[in-house]
Amino acid sequence: MAGLADKLDDGRVGLTLPCRVIAGDRTVPATLADLSYGGACIAAPHLPEDGPRAIQAIEVDALGTFDVIFRWRRGDRIGVSFRLDHDAKPRLERYFATCETGAPA
């Protein structure tokens, strides 16, 4: 059976995790909708129309803070890529290993 980290190697993993989008001087509650080693899709219905271009980071309680680059917006969803892939990958691997075993990271 393929683990969650293996699925990440193949692309994106769908999930639902609360997060916060940091855009300029605003912090907006949102939901992480899918995740890959390179970036994420975030449901951010409360992000103002002018907000996406100001996005600097996302905070996820279970994963920490990631510096990001805004890539696209479709409706209330935004796509971001991680500025530091080499920093994101080990954190994501630890998180998904914890999800599979139920043990704390």
Gaussian input, Z-matrix of N, CA and C with variables (Angstrom, degrees):
# hf/3-21g

backbone

0 1
 N
 C     1     B1
 C     2     B2     1     A1
 N     3     B3     2     A2     1     D1
 C     4     B4     3     A3     2     D2
 C     5     B5     4     A4     3     D3
 N     6     B6     5     A5     4     D4
 C     7     B7     6     A6     5     D5
 C     8     B8     7     A7     6     D6
 N     9     B9     8     A8     7     D7
 C    10    B10     9     A9     8     D8
 C    11    B11    10    A10     9     D9
 N    12    B12    11    A11    10    D10
 C    13    B13    12    A12    11    D11
 C    14    B14    13    A13    12    D12
 N    15    B15    14    A14    13    D13
 C    16    B16    15    A15    14    D14
 C    17    B17    16    A16    15    D15
 N    18    B18    17    A17    16    D16
 C    19    B19    18    A18    17    D17
 C    20    B20    19    A19    18    D18
 N    21    B21    20    A20    19    D19
 C    22    B22    21    A21    20    D20
 C    23    B23    22    A22    21    D21
 N    24    B24    23    A23    22    D22
 C    25    B25    24    A24    23    D23
 C    26    B26    25    A25    24    D24
 N    27    B27    26    A26    25    D25
 C    28    B28    27    A27    26    D26
 C    29    B29    28    A28    27    D27
 N    30    B30    29    A29    28    D28
 C    31    B31    30    A30    29    D29
 C    32    B32    31    A31    30    D30
 N    33    B33    32    A32    31    D31
 C    34    B34    33    A33    32    D32
 C    35    B35    34    A34    33    D33
 N    36    B36    35    A35    34    D34
 C    37    B37    36    A36    35    D35
 C    38    B38    37    A37    36    D36
 N    39    B39    38    A38    37    D37
 C    40    B40    39    A39    38    D38
 C    41    B41    40    A40    39    D39
 N    42    B42    41    A41    40    D40
 C    43    B43    42    A42    41    D41
 C    44    B44    43    A43    42    D42
 N    45    B45    44    A44    43    D43
 C    46    B46    45    A45    44    D44
 C    47    B47    46    A46    45    D45
 N    48    B48    47    A47    46    D46
 C    49    B49    48    A48    47    D47
 C    50    B50    49    A49    48    D48
 N    51    B51    50    A50    49    D49
 C    52    B52    51    A51    50    D50
 C    53    B53    52    A52    51    D51
 N    54    B54    53    A53    52    D52
 C    55    B55    54    A54    53    D53
 C    56    B56    55    A55    54    D54
 N    57    B57    56    A56    55    D55
 C    58    B58    57    A57    56    D56
 C    59    B59    58    A58    57    D57
 N    60    B60    59    A59    58    D58
 C    61    B61    60    A60    59    D59
 C    62    B62    61    A61    60    D60
 N    63    B63    62    A62    61    D61
 C    64    B64    63    A63    62    D62
 C    65    B65    64    A64    63    D63
 N    66    B66    65    A65    64    D64
 C    67    B67    66    A66    65    D65
 C    68    B68    67    A67    66    D66
 N    69    B69    68    A68    67    D67
 C    70    B70    69    A69    68    D68
 C    71    B71    70    A70    69    D69
 N    72    B72    71    A71    70    D70
 C    73    B73    72    A72    71    D71
 C    74    B74    73    A73    72    D72
 N    75    B75    74    A74    73    D73
 C    76    B76    75    A75    74    D74
 C    77    B77    76    A76    75    D75
 N    78    B78    77    A77    76    D76
 C    79    B79    78    A78    77    D77
 C    80    B80    79    A79    78    D78
 N    81    B81    80    A80    79    D79
 C    82    B82    81    A81    80    D80
 C    83    B83    82    A82    81    D81
 N    84    B84    83    A83    82    D82
 C    85    B85    84    A84    83    D83
 C    86    B86    85    A85    84    D84
 N    87    B87    86    A86    85    D85
 C    88    B88    87    A87    86    D86
 C    89    B89    88    A88    87    D87
 N    90    B90    89    A89    88    D88
 C    91    B91    90    A90    89    D89
 C    92    B92    91    A91    90    D90
 N    93    B93    92    A92    91    D91
 C    94    B94    93    A93    92    D92
 C    95    B95    94    A94    93    D93
 N    96    B96    95    A95    94    D94
 C    97    B97    96    A96    95    D95
 C    98    B98    97    A97    96    D96
 N    99    B99    98    A98    97    D97
 C   100   B100    99    A99    98    D98
 C   101   B101   100   A100    99    D99
 N   102   B102   101   A101   100   D100
 C   103   B103   102   A102   101   D101
 C   104   B104   103   A103   102   D102
 N   105   B105   104   A104   103   D103
 C   106   B106   105   A105   104   D104
 C   107   B107   106   A106   105   D105
 N   108   B108   107   A107   106   D106
 C   109   B109   108   A108   107   D107
 C   110   B110   109   A109   108   D108
 N   111   B111   110   A110   109   D109
 C   112   B112   111   A111   110   D110
 C   113   B113   112   A112   111   D111
 N   114   B114   113   A113   112   D112
 C   115   B115   114   A114   113   D113
 C   116   B116   115   A115   114   D114
 N   117   B117   116   A116   115   D115
 C   118   B118   117   A117   116   D116
 C   119   B119   118   A118   117   D117
 N   120   B120   119   A119   118   D118
 C   121   B121   120   A120   119   D119
 C   122   B122   121   A121   120   D120
 N   123   B123   122   A122   121   D121
 C   124   B124   123   A123   122   D122
 C   125   B125   124   A124   123   D123
 N   126   B126   125   A125   124   D124
 C   127   B127   126   A126   125   D125
 C   128   B128   127   A127   126   D126
 N   129   B129   128   A128   127   D127
 C   130   B130   129   A129   128   D128
 C   131   B131   130   A130   129   D129
 N   132   B132   131   A131   130   D130
 C   133   B133   132   A132   131   D131
 C   134   B134   133   A133   132   D132
 N   135   B135   134   A134   133   D133
 C   136   B136   135   A135   134   D134
 C   137   B137   136   A136   135   D135
 N   138   B138   137   A137   136   D136
 C   139   B139   138   A138   137   D137
 C   140   B140   139   A139   138   D138
 N   141   B141   140   A140   139   D139
 C   142   B142   141   A141   140   D140
 C   143   B143   142   A142   141   D141
 N   144   B144   143   A143   142   D142
 C   145   B145   144   A144   143   D143
 C   146   B146   145   A145   144   D144
 N   147   B147   146   A146   145   D145
 C   148   B148   147   A147   146   D146
 C   149   B149   148   A148   147   D147
 N   150   B150   149   A149   148   D148
 C   151   B151   150   A150   149   D149
 C   152   B152   151   A151   150   D150
 N   153   B153   152   A152   151   D151
 C   154   B154   153   A153   152   D152
 C   155   B155   154   A154   153   D153
 N   156   B156   155   A155   154   D154
 C   157   B157   156   A156   155   D155
 C   158   B158   157   A157   156   D156
 N   159   B159   158   A158   157   D157
 C   160   B160   159   A159   158   D158
 C   161   B161   160   A160   159   D159
 N   162   B162   161   A161   160   D160
 C   163   B163   162   A162   161   D161
 C   164   B164   163   A163   162   D162
 N   165   B165   164   A164   163   D163
 C   166   B166   165   A165   164   D164
 C   167   B167   166   A166   165   D165
 N   168   B168   167   A167   166   D166
 C   169   B169   168   A168   167   D167
 C   170   B170   169   A169   168   D168
 N   171   B171   170   A170   169   D169
 C   172   B172   171   A171   170   D170
 C   173   B173   172   A172   171   D171
 N   174   B174   173   A173   172   D172
 C   175   B175   174   A174   173   D173
 C   176   B176   175   A175   174   D174
 N   177   B177   176   A176   175   D175
 C   178   B178   177   A177   176   D176
 C   179   B179   178   A178   177   D177
 N   180   B180   179   A179   178   D178
 C   181   B181   180   A180   179   D179
 C   182   B182   181   A181   180   D180
 N   183   B183   182   A182   181   D181
 C   184   B184   183   A183   182   D182
 C   185   B185   184   A184   183   D183
 N   186   B186   185   A185   184   D184
 C   187   B187   186   A186   185   D185
 C   188   B188   187   A187   186   D186
 N   189   B189   188   A188   187   D187
 C   190   B190   189   A189   188   D188
 C   191   B191   190   A190   189   D189
 N   192   B192   191   A191   190   D190
 C   193   B193   192   A192   191   D191
 C   194   B194   193   A193   192   D192
 N   195   B195   194   A194   193   D193
 C   196   B196   195   A195   194   D194
 C   197   B197   196   A196   195   D195
 N   198   B198   197   A197   196   D196
 C   199   B199   198   A198   197   D197
 C   200   B200   199   A199   198   D198
 N   201   B201   200   A200   199   D199
 C   202   B202   201   A201   200   D200
 C   203   B203   202   A202   201   D201
 N   204   B204   203   A203   202   D202
 C   205   B205   204   A204   203   D203
 C   206   B206   205   A205   204   D204
 N   207   B207   206   A206   205   D205
 C   208   B208   207   A207   206   D206
 C   209   B209   208   A208   207   D207
 N   210   B210   209   A209   208   D208
 C   211   B211   210   A210   209   D209
 C   212   B212   211   A211   210   D210
 N   213   B213   212   A212   211   D211
 C   214   B214   213   A213   212   D212
 C   215   B215   214   A214   213   D213
 N   216   B216   215   A215   214   D214
 C   217   B217   216   A216   215   D215
 C   218   B218   217   A217   216   D216
 N   219   B219   218   A218   217   D217
 C   220   B220   219   A219   218   D218
 C   221   B221   220   A220   219   D219
 N   222   B222   221   A221   220   D220
 C   223   B223   222   A222   221   D221
 C   224   B224   223   A223   222   D222
 N   225   B225   224   A224   223   D223
 C   226   B226   225   A225   224   D224
 C   227   B227   226   A226   225   D225
 N   228   B228   227   A227   226   D226
 C   229   B229   228   A228   227   D227
 C   230   B230   229   A229   228   D228
 N   231   B231   230   A230   229   D229
 C   232   B232   231   A231   230   D230
 C   233   B233   232   A232   231   D231
 N   234   B234   233   A233   232   D232
 C   235   B235   234   A234   233   D233
 C   236   B236   235   A235   234   D234
 N   237   B237   236   A236   235   D235
 C   238   B238   237   A237   236   D236
 C   239   B239   238   A238   237   D237
 N   240   B240   239   A239   238   D238
 C   241   B241   240   A240   239   D239
 C   242   B242   241   A241   240   D240
 N   243   B243   242   A242   241   D241
 C   244   B244   243   A243   242   D242
 C   245   B245   244   A244   243   D243
 N   246   B246   245   A245   244   D244
 C   247   B247   246   A246   245   D245
 C   248   B248   247   A247   246   D246
 N   249   B249   248   A248   247   D247
 C   250   B250   249   A249   248   D248
 C   251   B251   250   A250   249   D249
 N   252   B252   251   A251   250   D250
 C   253   B253   252   A252   251   D251
 C   254   B254   253   A253   252   D252
 N   255   B255   254   A254   253   D253
 C   256   B256   255   A255   254   D254
 C   257   B257   256   A256   255   D255
 N   258   B258   257   A257   256   D256
 C   259   B259   258   A258   257   D257
 C   260   B260   259   A259   258   D258
 N   261   B261   260   A260   259   D259
 C   262   B262   261   A261   260   D260
 C   263   B263   262   A262   261   D261
 N   264   B264   263   A263   262   D262
 C   265   B265   264   A264   263   D263
 C   266   B266   265   A265   264   D264
 N   267   B267   266   A266   265   D265
 C   268   B268   267   A267   266   D266
 C   269   B269   268   A268   267   D267
 N   270   B270   269   A269   268   D268
 C   271   B271   270   A270   269   D269
 C   272   B272   271   A271   270   D270
 N   273   B273   272   A272   271   D271
 C   274   B274   273   A273   272   D272
 C   275   B275   274   A274   273   D273
 N   276   B276   275   A275   274   D274
 C   277   B277   276   A276   275   D275
 C   278   B278   277   A277   276   D276
 N   279   B279   278   A278   277   D277
 C   280   B280   279   A279   278   D278
 C   281   B281   280   A280   279   D279
 N   282   B282   281   A281   280   D280
 C   283   B283   282   A282   281   D281
 C   284   B284   283   A283   282   D282
 N   285   B285   284   A284   283   D283
 C   286   B286   285   A285   284   D284
 C   287   B287   286   A286   285   D285
 N   288   B288   287   A287   286   D286
 C   289   B289   288   A288   287   D287
 C   290   B290   289   A289   288   D288
 N   291   B291   290   A290   289   D289
 C   292   B292   291   A291   290   D290
 C   293   B293   292   A292   291   D291
 N   294   B294   293   A293   292   D292
 C   295   B295   294   A294   293   D293
 C   296   B296   295   A295   294   D294
 N   297   B297   296   A296   295   D295
 C   298   B298   297   A297   296   D296
 C   299   B299   298   A298   297   D297
 N   300   B300   299   A299   298   D298
 C   301   B301   300   A300   299   D299
 C   302   B302   301   A301   300   D300
 N   303   B303   302   A302   301   D301
 C   304   B304   303   A303   302   D302
 C   305   B305   304   A304   303   D303
 N   306   B306   305   A305   304   D304
 C   307   B307   306   A306   305   D305
 C   308   B308   307   A307   306   D306
 N   309   B309   308   A308   307   D307
 C   310   B310   309   A309   308   D308
 C   311   B311   310   A310   309   D309
 N   312   B312   311   A311   310   D310
 C   313   B313   312   A312   311   D311
 C   314   B314   313   A313   312   D312

   B1=1.4536
   B2=1.5305
   B3=1.2963
   B4=1.4627
   B5=1.5226
   B6=1.3306
   B7=1.4560
   B8=1.5139
   B9=1.3198
   B10=1.4634
   B11=1.5213
   B12=1.3283
   B13=1.4662
   B14=1.5260
   B15=1.3523
   B16=1.4674
   B17=1.5203
   B18=1.3202
   B19=1.4635
   B20=1.5274
   B21=1.3390
   B22=1.4625
   B23=1.5222
   B24=1.3339
   B25=1.4627
   B26=1.5237
   B27=1.3331
   B28=1.4637
   B29=1.5226
   B30=1.3125
   B31=1.4616
   B32=1.5086
   B33=1.3162
   B34=1.4618
   B35=1.5213
   B36=1.3228
   B37=1.4589
   B38=1.5190
   B39=1.3334
   B40=1.4571
   B41=1.5180
   B42=1.3002
   B43=1.4629
   B44=1.5175
   B45=1.3056
   B46=1.4636
   B47=1.5240
   B48=1.3251
   B49=1.4617
   B50=1.5201
   B51=1.3298
   B52=1.4601
   B53=1.5287
   B54=1.3102
   B55=1.4621
   B56=1.5209
   B57=1.3166
   B58=1.4514
   B59=1.5201
   B60=1.3170
   B61=1.4606
   B62=1.5234
   B63=1.3172
   B64=1.4602
   B65=1.5225
   B66=1.3309
   B67=1.4666
   B68=1.5208
   B69=1.3129
   B70=1.4597
   B71=1.5161
   B72=1.3400
   B73=1.4623
   B74=1.5247
   B75=1.3263
   B76=1.4657
   B77=1.5238
   B78=1.3257
   B79=1.4570
   B80=1.5181
   B81=1.3363
   B82=1.4588
   B83=1.5244
   B84=1.3529
   B85=1.4616
   B86=1.5258
   B87=1.3341
   B88=1.4599
   B89=1.5266
   B90=1.3344
   B91=1.4603
   B92=1.5219
   B93=1.3168
   B94=1.4590
   B95=1.5230
   B96=1.3371
   B97=1.4651
   B98=1.5253
   B99=1.3034
   B100=1.4634
   B101=1.5145
   B102=1.3310
   B103=1.4494
   B104=1.5187
   B105=1.3243
   B106=1.4628
   B107=1.5191
   B108=1.3264
   B109=1.4584
   B110=1.5214
   B111=1.3181
   B112=1.4548
   B113=1.5088
   B114=1.3515
   B115=1.4536
   B116=1.5085
   B117=1.3421
   B118=1.4567
   B119=1.5162
   B120=1.3208
   B121=1.4589
   B122=1.5228
   B123=1.3090
   B124=1.4578
   B125=1.5144
   B126=1.3328
   B127=1.4637
   B128=1.5239
   B129=1.3299
   B130=1.4696
   B131=1.5225
   B132=1.3543
   B133=1.4610
   B134=1.5229
   B135=1.3288
   B136=1.4652
   B137=1.5278
   B138=1.3294
   B139=1.4586
   B140=1.5230
   B141=1.3306
   B142=1.4676
   B143=1.5283
   B144=1.3110
   B145=1.4690
   B146=1.5263
   B147=1.3277
   B148=1.4643
   B149=1.5249
   B150=1.3172
   B151=1.4597
   B152=1.5101
   B153=1.3396
   B154=1.4653
   B155=1.5195
   B156=1.2914
   B157=1.4705
   B158=1.5318
   B159=1.3227
   B160=1.4666
   B161=1.5305
   B162=1.3314
   B163=1.4673
   B164=1.5252
   B165=1.3273
   B166=1.4589
   B167=1.5198
   B168=1.3417
   B169=1.4597
   B170=1.5240
   B171=1.3341
   B172=1.4608
   B173=1.5263
   B174=1.3212
   B175=1.4613
   B176=1.5169
   B177=1.3265
   B178=1.4590
   B179=1.5210
   B180=1.3393
   B181=1.4635
   B182=1.5218
   B183=1.3276
   B184=1.4579
   B185=1.5278
   B186=1.3284
   B187=1.4663
   B188=1.5205
   B189=1.3138
   B190=1.4559
   B191=1.5202
   B192=1.3141
   B193=1.4638
   B194=1.5227
   B195=1.3327
   B196=1.4603
   B197=1.5235
   B198=1.3170
   B199=1.4642
   B200=1.5198
   B201=1.3323
   B202=1.4641
   B203=1.5256
   B204=1.3208
   B205=1.4612
   B206=1.5243
   B207=1.3246
   B208=1.4626
   B209=1.5235
   B210=1.3642
   B211=1.4629
   B212=1.5246
   B213=1.3422
   B214=1.4626
   B215=1.5261
   B216=1.3178
   B217=1.4694
   B218=1.5207
   B219=1.3368
   B220=1.4634
   B221=1.5265
   B222=1.3238
   B223=1.4624
   B224=1.5137
   B225=1.3449
   B226=1.4684
   B227=1.5303
   B228=1.3301
   B229=1.4696
   B230=1.5218
   B231=1.3266
   B232=1.4591
   B233=1.5257
   B234=1.3142
   B235=1.4570
   B236=1.5128
   B237=1.3226
   B238=1.4592
   B239=1.5239
   B240=1.3203
   B241=1.4630
   B242=1.5242
   B243=1.3273
   B244=1.4602
   B245=1.5258
   B246=1.3234
   B247=1.4709
   B248=1.5281
   B249=1.3286
   B250=1.4631
   B251=1.5246
   B252=1.3314
   B253=1.4640
   B254=1.5239
   B255=1.3371
   B256=1.4636
   B257=1.5297
   B258=1.3149
   B259=1.4617
   B260=1.5227
   B261=1.3157
   B262=1.4633
   B263=1.5225
   B264=1.3187
   B265=1.4638
   B266=1.5297
   B267=1.3450
   B268=1.4635
   B269=1.5270
   B270=1.3346
   B271=1.4695
   B272=1.5180
   B273=1.3237
   B274=1.4601
   B275=1.5252
   B276=1.3209
   B277=1.4652
   B278=1.5216
   B279=1.3484
   B280=1.4728
   B281=1.5201
   B282=1.3254
   B283=1.4623
   B284=1.5269
   B285=1.3275
   B286=1.4592
   B287=1.5227
   B288=1.3261
   B289=1.4618
   B290=1.5240
   B291=1.3278
   B292=1.4614
   B293=1.5225
   B294=1.3227
   B295=1.4680
   B296=1.5199
   B297=1.3249
   B298=1.4596
   B299=1.5159
   B300=1.3438
   B301=1.4590
   B302=1.5185
   B303=1.3221
   B304=1.4603
   B305=1.5183
   B306=1.3395
   B307=1.4604
   B308=1.5225
   B309=1.3359
   B310=1.4655
   B311=1.5187
   B312=1.3383
   B313=1.4767
   B314=1.5029
   A1=108.98
   A2=116.57
   A3=121.20
   A4=110.18
   A5=115.53
   A6=120.25
   A7=111.00
   A8=115.44
   A9=120.20
   A10=111.93
   A11=117.49
   A12=119.64
   A13=110.33
   A14=117.43
   A15=120.54
   A16=110.75
   A17=116.95
   A18=120.30
   A19=110.93
   A20=116.21
   A21=119.39
   A22=110.93
   A23=117.17
   A24=120.11
   A25=110.98
   A26=116.30
   A27=121.53
   A28=113.13
   A29=118.77
   A30=120.19
   A31=111.70
   A32=115.48
   A33=121.16
   A34=111.30
   A35=114.61
   A36=121.85
   A37=107.26
   A38=116.74
   A39=120.71
   A40=109.79
   A41=116.68
   A42=121.74
   A43=109.13
   A44=115.94
   A45=121.30
   A46=107.35
   A47=115.81
   A48=121.06
   A49=109.36
   A50=117.73
   A51=118.82
   A52=109.80
   A53=115.36
   A54=120.49
   A55=108.70
   A56=115.24
   A57=121.89
   A58=107.87
   A59=115.45
   A60=121.74
   A61=107.55
   A62=116.47
   A63=121.49
   A64=107.16
   A65=114.94
   A66=121.77
   A67=108.12
   A68=115.94
   A69=119.58
   A70=110.01
   A71=116.55
   A72=120.47
   A73=111.87
   A74=117.67
   A75=122.12
   A76=111.28
   A77=115.46
   A78=122.62
   A79=106.18
   A80=116.07
   A81=122.00
   A82=109.48
   A83=118.18
   A84=119.59
   A85=110.29
   A86=115.90
   A87=121.26
   A88=108.64
   A89=115.87
   A90=121.88
   A91=109.34
   A92=115.86
   A93=121.28
   A94=107.49
   A95=117.50
   A96=121.88
   A97=113.05
   A98=117.73
   A99=120.69
   A100=109.30
   A101=113.58
   A102=119.84
   A103=109.60
   A104=116.08
   A105=121.99
   A106=106.93
   A107=116.63
   A108=118.73
   A109=111.73
   A110=117.81
   A111=120.91
   A112=115.76
   A113=117.58
   A114=118.70
   A115=112.91
   A116=115.37
   A117=120.15
   A118=111.10
   A119=114.24
   A120=122.68
   A121=106.21
   A122=116.21
   A123=121.80
   A124=109.64
   A125=116.14
   A126=121.30
   A127=106.61
   A128=115.32
   A129=120.97
   A130=109.77
   A131=117.07
   A132=119.24
   A133=114.15
   A134=118.07
   A135=120.78
   A136=113.00
   A137=117.08
   A138=120.42
   A139=108.89
   A140=117.95
   A141=119.94
   A142=111.34
   A143=115.73
   A144=121.10
   A145=112.10
   A146=116.88
   A147=119.42
   A148=112.42
   A149=117.52
   A150=121.99
   A151=117.42
   A152=119.44
   A153=119.06
   A154=115.19
   A155=117.93
   A156=119.30
   A157=112.19
   A158=116.90
   A159=120.84
   A160=112.39
   A161=117.75
   A162=120.62
   A163=110.34
   A164=114.26
   A165=121.25
   A166=111.86
   A167=116.57
   A168=119.71
   A169=110.27
   A170=114.33
   A171=120.59
   A172=107.38
   A173=115.36
   A174=122.36
   A175=107.77
   A176=115.93
   A177=121.78
   A178=106.04
   A179=117.07
   A180=119.80
   A181=112.25
   A182=117.25
   A183=121.01
   A184=113.69
   A185=117.55
   A186=120.65
   A187=115.13
   A188=117.51
   A189=120.52
   A190=111.99
   A191=115.83
   A192=122.68
   A193=109.64
   A194=114.88
   A195=121.70
   A196=109.07
   A197=117.16
   A198=120.91
   A199=106.88
   A200=116.51
   A201=120.03
   A202=111.86
   A203=113.95
   A204=122.99
   A205=107.28
   A206=117.33
   A207=121.90
   A208=109.31
   A209=116.74
   A210=121.07
   A211=113.00
   A212=118.16
   A213=120.38
   A214=110.83
   A215=114.46
   A216=121.80
   A217=108.21
   A218=115.52
   A219=122.71
   A220=107.49
   A221=115.89
   A222=119.19
   A223=109.66
   A224=116.08
   A225=119.27
   A226=112.37
   A227=117.96
   A228=121.21
   A229=110.49
   A230=113.92
   A231=120.00
   A232=108.91
   A233=115.38
   A234=121.45
   A235=109.31
   A236=115.40
   A237=120.93
   A238=109.04
   A239=116.03
   A240=120.55
   A241=107.59
   A242=115.23
   A243=120.12
   A244=109.54
   A245=115.85
   A246=119.84
   A247=111.19
   A248=117.04
   A249=121.72
   A250=109.50
   A251=117.07
   A252=120.65
   A253=111.69
   A254=116.85
   A255=119.97
   A256=111.67
   A257=118.09
   A258=122.44
   A259=110.67
   A260=117.47
   A261=121.77
   A262=112.07
   A263=117.93
   A264=121.10
   A265=113.47
   A266=120.76
   A267=118.99
   A268=112.98
   A269=117.48
   A270=120.04
   A271=110.71
   A272=116.87
   A273=120.28
   A274=110.68
   A275=117.95
   A276=120.81
   A277=111.15
   A278=117.23
   A279=120.21
   A280=110.93
   A281=116.30
   A282=120.35
   A283=110.79
   A284=117.74
   A285=120.16
   A286=112.13
   A287=118.55
   A288=120.65
   A289=109.75
   A290=116.85
   A291=121.64
   A292=110.77
   A293=117.14
   A294=121.07
   A295=110.97
   A296=116.95
   A297=121.47
   A298=111.94
   A299=117.51
   A300=120.29
   A301=113.04
   A302=116.61
   A303=120.47
   A304=112.41
   A305=117.09
   A306=121.33
   A307=109.63
   A308=117.35
   A309=119.14
   A310=110.99
   A311=115.71
   A312=120.29
   A313=111.07
   D1=130.67
   D2=-179.13
   D3=-73.24
   D4=136.30
   D5=177.18
   D6=-83.88
   D7=171.12
   D8=179.85
   D9=-62.14
   D10=-38.29
   D11=178.73
   D12=-64.29
   D13=-35.50
   D14=176.69
   D15=-64.22
   D16=-38.35
   D17=178.06
   D18=-63.93
   D19=-35.69
   D20=177.48
   D21=-63.23
   D22=-36.01
   D23=177.53
   D24=-61.26
   D25=-29.07
   D26=-178.79
   D27=-89.03
   D28=-5.15
   D29=-179.24
   D30=147.87
   D31=-122.57
   D32=-174.19
   D33=-110.82
   D34=151.36
   D35=174.78
   D36=-114.68
   D37=124.09
   D38=175.54
   D39=-75.67
   D40=138.47
   D41=177.72
   D42=-159.68
   D43=175.36
   D44=177.15
   D45=-135.84
   D46=102.39
   D47=179.05
   D48=-129.29
   D49=132.27
   D50=175.18
   D51=-63.92
   D52=143.21
   D53=177.53
   D54=-150.55
   D55=177.80
   D56=176.34
   D57=-131.52
   D58=136.96
   D59=176.72
   D60=-100.26
   D61=126.45
   D62=177.55
   D63=-100.55
   D64=114.14
   D65=-177.49
   D66=-129.88
   D67=104.02
   D68=-176.85
   D69=63.61
   D70=-125.24
   D71=179.44
   D72=-94.74
   D73=9.62
   D74=-179.04
   D75=-106.88
   D76=145.50
   D77=169.84
   D78=-121.97
   D79=120.58
   D80=-172.06
   D81=-117.25
   D82=127.59
   D83=176.38
   D84=-66.11
   D85=142.87
   D86=-177.53
   D87=-154.17
   D88=-175.88
   D89=178.59
   D90=-133.23
   D91=126.85
   D92=174.81
   D93=-72.60
   D94=119.81
   D95=-174.17
   D96=-99.94
   D97=-34.94
   D98=171.87
   D99=-155.18
   D100=163.31
   D101=-167.99
   D102=-145.91
   D103=142.36
   D104=170.26
   D105=-138.71
   D106=175.11
   D107=177.52
   D108=-64.65
   D109=-22.97
   D110=-176.54
   D111=-96.18
   D112=-17.86
   D113=-176.52
   D114=177.33
   D115=-162.33
   D116=-174.02
   D117=-153.28
   D118=158.77
   D119=169.31
   D120=-110.40
   D121=132.17
   D122=-174.52
   D123=-127.60
   D124=129.98
   D125=171.90
   D126=-85.34
   D127=115.57
   D128=-175.37
   D129=-133.63
   D130=69.53
   D131=-175.99
   D132=-65.15
   D133=-19.30
   D134=-177.70
   D135=-97.18
   D136=4.60
   D137=178.49
   D138=-78.47
   D139=123.68
   D140=-179.85
   D141=-60.64
   D142=158.60
   D143=-179.53
   D144=-54.95
   D145=-36.66
   D146=-179.22
   D147=-85.60
   D148=-0.96
   D149=-174.99
   D150=-70.69
   D151=-40.50
   D152=-172.47
   D153=-55.30
   D154=-41.84
   D155=-176.50
   D156=-68.58
   D157=-17.36
   D158=179.27
   D159=-92.73
   D160=-0.93
   D161=-176.11
   D162=-62.01
   D163=130.14
   D164=179.23
   D165=-113.54
   D166=-34.32
   D167=-173.19
   D168=-159.37
   D169=163.87
   D170=168.14
   D171=-125.54
   D172=143.83
   D173=176.68
   D174=-114.32
   D175=128.21
   D176=177.28
   D177=-126.97
   D178=121.72
   D179=-175.17
   D180=-51.73
   D181=-44.18
   D182=-175.56
   D183=-76.92
   D184=-13.63
   D185=-172.79
   D186=-124.19
   D187=-22.61
   D188=-176.94
   D189=103.05
   D190=-161.92
   D191=-177.54
   D192=-105.42
   D193=135.43
   D194=178.24
   D195=-121.17
   D196=128.85
   D197=170.14
   D198=-74.12
   D199=132.94
   D200=-173.75
   D201=-133.01
   D202=164.93
   D203=174.12
   D204=-119.35
   D205=125.85
   D206=177.10
   D207=-65.10
   D208=134.41
   D209=-179.90
   D210=-117.26
   D211=-42.89
   D212=-176.61
   D213=-159.71
   D214=163.61
   D215=173.75
   D216=-140.33
   D217=132.14
   D218=174.16
   D219=-135.00
   D220=107.79
   D221=-176.43
   D222=63.05
   D223=-125.50
   D224=-179.42
   D225=-94.96
   D226=9.03
   D227=179.46
   D228=-105.43
   D229=142.97
   D230=176.26
   D231=-126.49
   D232=151.36
   D233=174.31
   D234=-113.27
   D235=136.85
   D236=178.34
   D237=-133.15
   D238=153.52
   D239=170.47
   D240=-114.34
   D241=150.89
   D242=178.87
   D243=-78.00
   D244=135.10
   D245=177.67
   D246=-67.51
   D247=-35.53
   D248=-176.44
   D249=-120.33
   D250=85.12
   D251=179.54
   D252=-56.87
   D253=-38.54
   D254=-177.45
   D255=-66.52
   D256=-21.86
   D257=175.87
   D258=-85.92
   D259=-36.48
   D260=-176.42
   D261=-71.28
   D262=-44.79
   D263=-172.50
   D264=-56.50
   D265=-49.58
   D266=-179.77
   D267=-62.50
   D268=-36.87
   D269=178.67
   D270=-66.55
   D271=-41.49
   D272=179.23
   D273=-66.33
   D274=-40.92
   D275=178.13
   D276=-61.73
   D277=-43.49
   D278=178.03
   D279=-62.23
   D280=-43.87
   D281=-179.00
   D282=-61.47
   D283=-48.44
   D284=-177.61
   D285=-69.47
   D286=-31.52
   D287=174.12
   D288=-63.37
   D289=-39.20
   D290=177.30
   D291=-64.65
   D292=-41.06
   D293=179.23
   D294=-61.50
   D295=-38.42
   D296=-177.37
   D297=-73.45
   D298=-36.27
   D299=-175.09
   D300=-98.23
   D301=-21.15
   D302=-175.88
   D303=80.76
   D304=0.72
   D305=-179.70
   D306=-89.38
   D307=147.78
   D308=177.22
   D309=-66.24
   D310=148.33
   D311=179.96
   D312=-77.21

